[in-house]
């Protein structure tokens, strides 16, 4: 059976692919509806000018920023054979917060709702790293 720490990583990868599909559907739909030629949105600055709804693409980009530290934590926990329920719980907590962040940002995108979820994710990820480091130090 696979190490349980892999499942939060798989879940976050699945979320990233789901947001990629949403971004593609929204972007292509807008480009078809507004007859925007693909070359006219070849650069991010052009996308910002021509496409009015960038929620999914903004969220997709976010899923490659902070989660890098999460993926590395999963890899370290796996390599070190960490079997700590706190590490696993914090990993799932981070994934849950990233899911909530994505739902808010891709949905109604109210910053005052999204920002506390983002900060909670940062704190949970920091706690994950503190616990992981502690576990590695004592074992």
Residue, then its C-alpha position, 0 to 999 in steps of 0.5 A: x500500500x502506498x504511503x498515506x502522505x502521497x494522497x494529499x499530494x495526489x489530491x493537490x495535483x488533481x485540483x491543479x488539473x481541474x483548475x487547468x481544465x476550468x481555465x481552458x474552458x473559460x479562456x477558449x469560450x471567451x475567445x470564441x465568443x468575442x472572436x479573439x485571435x489566439x496570437x493576440x493573447x500570446x503574452x500575459x500582458x495581452x491576456x490581461x488586456x483582452x480577457x476580462x475573466x482571469x480568475x481561473x488563470x490567476x488561480x492556476x498560477x497560484x497553484x504553482x507558487x506556495x504549493x511548491x513548498x508543500x510538494x517538497x514537504x511530501x517528498x521529504x516525508x516520503x524519502x524519510x519514511x515519516x509516519x507522523x499523524x500530525x504531518x499527514x493531518x497538516x498536509x490534508x489541512x493544506x490541501x483543504x485550504x487550497x481547495x477552498x482558496x480555489x473555489x473562492x478565487x475561481x468563483x465569486x472571488x471576494x478578496x476579503x474571503x480569499x485572503x484569510x484562507x490563503x493566510x491560513x494555508x501559509x500558516x498550516x504549511x509552516x506548521x507542517x514544515x515545523x513538525x516535519x523538521x522536528x520529526x526529522x530532528x528527533x528520529 
